[in-house]
Amino acid sequence: MTTHYQGPFETIVQDGEVLTLTWKPETAQMKQQDFFDTMLKFGDLAKEHGATGLLVDVRTFGFRPGPEMGAFRRDHVIPRYNAAGVTGFAFLFPTRQVPATPMQDDGSNYASDNFDTRDAAVAWLSSL
């Protein structure tokens, strides 16, 4: 596993073709711009390092994005993921909080799903 970024709110590592963003508990104090900057960095690192699977670990995520998050993802983040050649996007949730329906990003060229174990998420991403 290679660490590509270690910040005050997040760690981004790569294992094979899967890039993982793990949010830290300190996200409870982050600002909206910090959140946006990390989302952009994640897409840029995927392209730079040839990651086709993206995994976001939200088990200790404390920040609550504002209503602008949807438009920001649509206009800035999803195009970066598409340009990077991402084929799958997964969320890792606490076991009892996994949403039944995965978020599917409008305009995305990748599949999305939710998981409660890292192994299951990585296996799914690696299968795409």
Secondary structure, DSSP 8 states (H G I E B T S, - for coil): -EEEEE-SSEEEEEETTEEEEEE-GGGGG--HHHHHHHHHHHHHHHHHHT--EEEEE-TT------THHHHHIIIIIHHHHHHHT--EEEEE--GGG--SS----TT-SSEEEEESSHHHHHHHHHH-
